[in-house]
């Protein structure tokens, strides 16, 4: 803004040619189709990378890391990959260890399954589905923590507040866990 104020709008000249068919602009690393007003994700580079067929945990993490989603708009697509990473960590697979055929098959299925591909922007229903999935996971983990604490005779409230997951801060920002707190206050 300061450059525009000092030098005028010619600092970054506007494109003189506008093509209606391919009117795309990069916004936060995502392609923005200005005519349709939707953000798209370019998967061409990812699919080329996957085609090298290295079946190690390191390769899998590199492939998943290539999915750039700074706004968190595509969780319905990325949640399966995150579950796959979680399974690798639970099985304590090292970085250069070959993956089991079952995991490789799941990864390839998640990347290339034509039945899951959709065109166009994410709908509000898909966004809500992803949020409800995260909420359900949070509720299940809280329930498990509460049941374990009750069996051990521990203070339930202390256990719940002590345990946090990487999703907690994200869910709190979106007001989802606040609803759980309101329900808890209502019941007590």
Backbone as numpy.savetxt, mean C-alpha at the origin, in Angstrom:
# Nx Ny Nz CAx CAy CAz Cx Cy Cz
7.56 29.38 -6.19 6.74 30.56 -6.19 7.61 31.81 -6.19
8.69 31.78 -5.41 9.54 32.96 -5.36 10.21 33.22 -6.71
10.56 32.13 -7.44 11.14 32.31 -8.78 10.12 32.92 -9.72
8.89 32.49 -9.62 7.84 33.06 -10.48 7.63 34.54 -10.15
7.67 34.87 -8.87 7.47 36.26 -8.47 8.62 37.13 -8.96
9.85 36.59 -8.92 11.02 37.38 -9.31 11.22 37.42 -10.83
11.05 36.28 -11.51 11.38 36.19 -12.94 10.16 36.12 -13.84
9.00 35.95 -13.29 7.80 35.85 -14.12 7.49 34.39 -14.44
6.39 34.18 -15.12 5.93 32.83 -15.42 6.74 32.13 -16.50
7.63 32.84 -17.19 8.43 32.23 -18.25 9.57 31.38 -17.70
9.72 31.31 -16.38 10.76 30.47 -15.77 10.58 29.02 -16.19
9.37 28.53 -16.16 9.04 27.18 -16.62 8.01 27.31 -17.73
8.47 27.36 -19.00 7.53 27.61 -20.10 6.50 26.48 -20.24
5.32 26.85 -20.65 4.23 25.91 -20.86 4.44 25.21 -22.20
4.11 23.91 -22.26 4.21 23.19 -23.53 3.26 23.82 -24.54
3.77 24.02 -25.77 2.92 24.63 -26.79 2.08 23.59 -27.51
2.53 22.34 -27.52 1.76 21.30 -28.21 1.00 20.47 -27.18
-0.28 20.35 -27.39 -1.11 19.55 -26.50 -1.74 18.44 -27.32
-1.51 17.20 -26.89 -2.09 16.05 -27.56 -3.22 15.52 -26.69
-4.41 15.48 -27.23 -5.56 15.05 -26.44 -5.48 13.59 -26.05
-4.85 12.75 -26.87 -4.80 11.33 -26.58 -3.80 10.96 -25.51
-2.71 11.69 -25.39 -1.66 11.31 -24.44 -1.33 12.47 -23.51
-2.31 13.10 -22.97 -2.11 14.23 -22.09 -1.82 13.73 -20.68
-0.53 13.49 -20.38 -0.13 12.97 -19.07 0.86 13.93 -18.43
0.78 14.06 -17.15 1.69 14.87 -16.38 2.13 14.04 -15.19
3.39 14.19 -14.78 3.88 13.47 -13.61 3.53 14.26 -12.35
2.89 13.60 -11.41 2.54 14.20 -10.13 2.96 13.23 -9.03
3.92 13.65 -8.20 4.41 12.81 -7.11 4.82 11.41 -7.58
5.43 11.33 -8.74 5.89 10.05 -9.26 4.84 9.22 -9.94
3.61 9.68 -9.97 2.52 8.96 -10.64 2.12 9.72 -11.89
1.65 9.00 -12.90 1.18 9.65 -14.12 -0.25 10.14 -13.89
-0.47 11.40 -14.22 -1.80 12.00 -14.05 -2.37 12.29 -15.42
-3.45 11.62 -15.76 -4.15 11.89 -17.02 -5.06 13.08 -16.75
-4.64 14.23 -17.27 -5.35 15.46 -16.95 -6.75 15.51 -17.55
-6.94 14.89 -18.70 -8.27 14.92 -19.32 -9.26 14.07 -18.54
-8.82 12.90 -18.09 -9.69 12.01 -17.32 -9.67 12.33 -15.83
-8.67 13.14 -15.42 -8.46 13.49 -14.03 -8.32 12.23 -13.17
-7.37 11.36 -13.57 -7.11 10.17 -12.77 -5.61 9.90 -12.75
-5.16 9.33 -11.66 -3.76 8.95 -11.51 -3.58 7.52 -11.98
-2.47 7.26 -12.68 -2.20 5.91 -13.16 -0.81 5.49 -12.70
-0.60 4.21 -12.66 0.67 3.64 -12.25 1.27 2.91 -13.44
2.50 3.27 -13.80 3.15 2.62 -14.93 3.82 1.34 -14.43
3.34 0.20 -14.91 3.87 -1.09 -14.46 4.80 -1.73 -15.48
5.09 -1.04 -16.58 5.92 -1.63 -17.62 7.32 -1.97 -17.09
7.94 -1.03 -16.38 9.27 -1.28 -15.82 9.27 -2.40 -14.80
8.21 -2.48 -14.02 8.09 -3.54 -13.01 7.97 -4.90 -13.67
7.15 -5.00 -14.71 6.97 -6.28 -15.39 8.25 -6.72 -16.10
9.02 -5.75 -16.65 10.31 -6.09 -17.25 11.27 -6.61 -16.19
11.28 -5.97 -15.01 12.15 -6.40 -13.92 11.79 -7.80 -13.45
10.51 -8.08 -13.33 10.04 -9.39 -12.87 10.41 -10.49 -13.86
10.46 -10.15 -15.14 10.72 -11.16 -16.16 12.13 -11.74 -16.08
13.03 -11.16 -15.26 14.37 -11.73 -15.11 14.37 -13.01 -14.30
13.27 -13.28 -13.58 13.04 -14.56 -12.88 14.13 -14.94 -11.88
14.51 -14.04 -11.01 15.38 -14.40 -9.89 14.46 -14.67 -8.72
14.51 -15.84 -8.18 13.55 -16.24 -7.14 14.18 -16.21 -5.75
14.57 -15.01 -5.31 15.11 -14.85 -3.97 14.31 -13.78 -3.23
14.48 -13.75 -1.92 13.77 -12.74 -1.12 14.24 -11.34 -1.51
15.53 -11.18 -1.78 16.08 -9.88 -2.17 15.41 -9.38 -3.45
15.27 -10.26 -4.43 14.63 -9.90 -5.70 13.17 -9.52 -5.48
12.49 -10.29 -4.66 11.08 -10.02 -4.38 10.91 -8.64 -3.72
11.76 -8.32 -2.75 11.70 -7.03 -2.08 12.02 -5.89 -3.05
12.98 -6.11 -3.96 13.30 -5.09 -4.97 12.11 -4.85 -5.89
11.46 -5.91 -6.30 10.31 -5.78 -7.20 9.17 -5.04 -6.51
8.89 -5.39 -5.28 7.81 -4.73 -4.54 8.18 -3.28 -4.25
9.46 -3.02 -4.01 9.92 -1.65 -3.77 9.78 -0.74 -4.97
9.66 -1.30 -6.15 9.49 -0.49 -7.36 8.09 0.09 -7.48
7.16 -0.40 -6.69 5.80 0.15 -6.71 5.81 1.41 -5.86
5.70 2.55 -6.52 5.78 3.84 -5.84 4.37 4.36 -5.61
3.99 4.47 -4.36 2.64 4.91 -4.01 2.70 5.89 -2.85
3.15 7.12 -3.11 3.34 8.07 -2.00 2.04 8.51 -1.34
0.94 8.44 -2.05 -0.33 8.90 -1.48 -1.14 7.77 -0.86
-0.68 6.52 -1.01 -1.41 5.39 -0.46 -2.72 5.12 -1.18
-2.71 5.30 -2.50 -3.94 5.15 -3.27 -4.19 3.73 -3.77
-3.16 2.89 -3.76 -3.35 1.56 -4.34 -3.19 0.42 -3.33
-3.61 0.58 -2.08 -3.50 -0.53 -1.13 -4.24 -1.78 -1.55
-5.37 -1.71 -2.27 -5.99 -2.97 -2.68 -5.05 -3.83 -3.53
-4.12 -3.19 -4.23 -3.16 -3.93 -5.06 -1.93 -4.33 -4.27
-1.47 -3.48 -3.37 -0.21 -3.74 -2.68 -0.36 -4.60 -1.42
-1.55 -4.73 -0.89 -1.72 -5.46 0.37 -1.35 -6.93 0.21
-1.60 -7.50 -0.96 -1.23 -8.91 -1.18 0.28 -9.08 -1.13
1.01 -8.11 -1.70 2.47 -8.18 -1.67 2.98 -8.04 -0.24
2.36 -7.17 0.53 2.77 -6.99 1.92 2.53 -8.26 2.73
1.44 -8.94 2.44 1.16 -10.22 3.11 2.20 -11.26 2.73
2.65 -11.22 1.49 3.68 -12.14 1.02 5.00 -11.86 1.74
5.35 -10.59 1.91 6.56 -10.22 2.64 6.45 -10.70 4.09
5.29 -10.52 4.69 5.07 -10.96 6.06 5.29 -12.47 6.19
4.82 -13.22 5.21 5.00 -14.67 5.22 6.49 -15.03 5.13
7.24 -14.28 4.33 8.69 -14.53 4.22 9.37 -14.28 5.56
8.99 -13.21 6.24 9.59 -12.90 7.54 9.21 -13.94 8.58
7.98 -14.41 8.56 7.56 -15.44 9.52 8.33 -16.73 9.30
8.61 -17.06 8.04 9.36 -18.28 7.72 10.87 -18.10 7.86
11.30 -16.88 8.22 12.72 -16.55 8.43 13.58 -16.91 7.23
13.12 -16.53 6.06 13.88 -16.78 4.83 14.93 -15.69 4.69
16.18 -16.09 4.42 17.26 -15.11 4.27 17.17 -14.43 2.90
17.94 -13.35 2.74 17.83 -12.52 1.53 18.18 -13.26 0.25
19.20 -14.11 0.27 19.65 -14.76 -0.96 19.18 -16.21 -1.07
18.35 -16.63 -0.16 17.81 -17.99 -0.20 16.73 -18.09 -1.28
16.73 -19.21 -2.01 15.70 -19.41 -3.02 14.34 -19.56 -2.36
13.34 -18.99 -3.00 11.97 -19.05 -2.48 11.33 -20.38 -2.86
10.38 -20.79 -2.06 9.66 -22.03 -2.37 8.80 -21.80 -3.61
8.55 -22.87 -4.37 7.71 -22.72 -5.58 6.32 -22.17 -5.27
5.80 -22.47 -4.08 4.47 -21.96 -3.70 4.48 -20.43 -3.60
5.52 -19.87 -2.99 5.61 -18.41 -2.84 5.84 -17.75 -4.18
6.70 -18.34 -5.01 6.95 -17.79 -6.35 5.66 -17.80 -7.16
4.91 -18.87 -7.05 3.64 -18.97 -7.79 2.66 -17.90 -7.33
2.58 -17.67 -6.02 1.69 -16.62 -5.50 2.11 -15.24 -5.97
3.43 -14.99 -5.97 3.94 -13.69 -6.41 3.61 -13.44 -7.87
3.88 -14.42 -8.71 3.60 -14.27 -10.15 2.10 -14.12 -10.38
1.30 -14.87 -9.65 -0.16 -14.76 -9.78 -0.63 -13.35 -9.43
-0.08 -12.79 -8.34 -0.47 -11.45 -7.93 -0.04 -10.39 -8.93
1.08 -10.63 -9.63 1.57 -9.65 -10.60 0.86 -9.73 -11.94
0.54 -10.93 -12.37 0.09 -11.09 -13.75 -1.33 -11.62 -13.91
-2.06 -11.78 -12.84 -3.40 -12.34 -12.94 -4.32 -11.40 -13.71
-4.76 -11.80 -14.91 -5.60 -10.90 -15.70 -6.97 -10.66 -15.08
-7.44 -11.55 -14.25 -8.75 -11.37 -13.64 -8.77 -10.23 -12.63
-7.61 -9.87 -12.08 -7.56 -8.81 -11.08 -7.28 -7.44 -11.68
-6.96 -7.37 -12.97 -6.62 -6.09 -13.57 -7.88 -5.30 -13.87
-7.84 -4.05 -13.50 -8.95 -3.16 -13.78 -8.40 -1.90 -14.41
-9.19 -1.29 -15.24 -8.79 -0.04 -15.85 -9.56 1.08 -15.20
-8.94 2.23 -15.18 -9.61 3.40 -14.64 -9.19 3.67 -13.21
-9.70 4.74 -12.67 -9.33 5.12 -11.31 -9.96 4.19 -10.28
-9.36 4.17 -9.09 -9.94 3.40 -8.00 -11.27 4.04 -7.59
-12.22 3.21 -7.34 -13.52 3.72 -6.90 -13.49 3.94 -5.40
-14.45 4.70 -4.91 -14.52 4.93 -3.47 -14.79 3.62 -2.73
-15.52 2.70 -3.38 -15.79 1.40 -2.75 -14.49 0.62 -2.57
-13.60 0.67 -3.56 -12.32 -0.04 -3.45 -11.45 0.58 -2.35
-11.48 1.90 -2.24 -10.71 2.56 -1.18 -11.27 2.17 0.20
-12.59 2.15 0.33 -13.20 1.79 1.60 -12.94 0.31 1.93
-12.91 -0.53 0.90 -12.63 -1.95 1.11 -11.24 -2.12 1.70
-10.27 -1.37 1.19 -8.91 -1.45 1.72 -8.86 -0.96 3.17
-9.56 0.13 3.46 -9.57 0.65 4.83 -10.24 -0.33 5.78
-11.34 -0.94 5.35 -12.02 -1.92 6.20 -11.16 -3.15 6.42
-10.38 -3.54 5.42 -9.48 -4.67 5.58 -8.46 -4.36 6.68
-7.87 -3.15 6.63 -6.90 -2.77 7.66 -7.56 -2.71 9.03
-8.77 -2.18 9.09 -9.50 -2.12 10.35 -9.75 -3.52 10.90
-10.15 -4.43 10.04 -10.41 -5.81 10.46 -9.13 -6.46 11.00
-8.00 -6.21 10.32 -6.73 -6.76 10.78 -6.37 -6.19 12.16
-6.60 -4.91 12.35 -6.32 -4.27 13.64 -7.22 -4.86 14.73
-8.49 -5.06 14.41 -9.41 -5.63 15.39 -9.01 -7.05 15.76
-8.60 -7.84 14.76 -8.18 -9.22 15.03 -6.95 -9.25 15.92
-5.97 -8.36 15.64 -4.76 -8.36 16.46 -5.07 -7.88 17.87
-5.96 -6.89 18.01 -6.35 -6.41 19.34 -7.08 -7.51 20.11
-7.96 -8.23 19.44 -8.70 -9.31 20.08 -7.74 -10.39 20.57
-6.76 -10.74 19.74 -5.78 -11.76 20.12 -4.99 -11.28 21.35
-4.60 -10.01 21.35 -3.85 -9.46 22.48 -4.69 -9.48 23.75
-5.96 -9.11 23.63 -6.86 -9.10 24.79 -7.05 -10.51 25.34
-7.27 -11.48 24.46 -7.49 -12.86 24.91 -6.25 -13.41 25.60
-5.08 -13.14 25.06 -3.84 -13.61 25.67 -3.65 -12.97 27.04
-3.92 -11.66 27.13 -3.78 -10.96 28.41 -4.76 -11.51 29.45
-5.98 -11.79 29.02 -6.98 -12.32 29.97 -6.58 -13.71 30.45
-6.06 -14.55 29.56 -5.62 -15.89 29.97 -4.49 -15.82 30.98
-3.59 -14.83 30.79 -2.44 -14.69 31.68 -2.76 -13.87 32.93
-3.97 -13.31 32.99 -4.35 -12.50 34.15 -3.73 -11.12 34.13
-3.30 -10.65 32.97 -2.67 -9.33 32.85 -3.73 -8.24 32.71
-3.28 -7.00 32.86 -4.15 -5.84 32.66 -4.37 -5.66 31.16
-5.60 -5.80 30.71 -5.92 -5.76 29.28 -5.62 -4.40 28.68
-6.04 -3.33 29.33 -5.83 -1.98 28.78 -4.35 -1.68 28.63
-3.55 -2.12 29.59 -2.11 -1.88 29.52 -1.51 -2.60 28.32
-1.92 -3.82 28.07 -1.40 -4.60 26.94 -1.77 -3.97 25.60
-3.00 -3.49 25.47 -3.44 -2.92 24.20 -2.69 -1.64 23.89
-2.52 -0.77 24.89 -1.83 0.49 24.67 -0.34 0.28 24.41
0.22 -0.78 24.98 1.65 -1.05 24.83 1.98 -1.56 23.44
1.12 -2.40 22.89 1.39 -3.02 21.60 0.91 -2.11 20.48
1.78 -1.85 19.52 1.36 -1.06 18.36 1.93 -1.69 17.11
1.25 -1.49 16.02 1.70 -2.02 14.74 2.04 -0.86 13.82
2.74 -1.13 12.70 3.06 -0.06 11.76 1.81 0.62 11.21
0.68 -0.07 11.20 -0.54 0.51 10.64 -1.23 1.46 11.61
-0.90 1.37 12.92 -1.64 2.14 13.92 -1.64 3.64 13.63
-0.46 4.21 13.34 -0.39 5.65 13.11 -1.18 6.03 11.87
-1.09 5.22 10.81 -1.85 5.49 9.59 -3.34 5.42 9.85
-3.77 4.43 10.61 -5.19 4.29 10.91 -5.68 5.42 11.79
-4.84 5.86 12.75 -5.24 6.97 13.61 -5.40 8.25 12.81
-4.50 8.48 11.84 -4.59 9.68 11.00 -5.89 9.70 10.23
-6.38 8.55 9.84 -7.61 8.49 9.06 -8.84 8.36 9.96
-8.64 8.38 11.28 -9.77 8.36 12.19 -10.39 7.00 12.40
-9.75 5.94 11.92 -10.36 4.62 12.02 -10.26 4.08 13.44
-9.07 4.16 14.05 -8.95 3.63 15.41 -9.66 4.53 16.40
-9.88 5.78 16.06 -10.65 6.64 16.95 -12.06 6.10 17.12
-12.62 5.50 16.08 -13.95 4.90 16.18 -13.93 3.74 17.17
-12.81 2.98 17.18 -12.70 1.90 18.16 -12.69 2.46 19.57
-11.97 3.57 19.76 -11.91 4.20 21.07 -13.27 4.71 21.51
-14.04 5.31 20.58 -15.37 5.79 20.91 -16.26 4.62 21.33
-16.15 3.50 20.64 -16.94 2.32 20.98 -16.54 1.81 22.36
-15.23 1.81 22.65 -14.74 1.34 23.93 -15.27 2.24 25.06
-15.25 3.58 24.83 -15.77 4.52 25.83 -17.27 4.34 26.02
-17.97 4.05 24.94 -19.42 3.87 24.99 -19.79 2.63 25.81
-18.99 1.57 25.65 -19.30 0.31 26.34 -18.93 0.35 27.81
-17.96 1.20 28.20 -17.54 1.21 29.61 -18.30 2.19 30.45
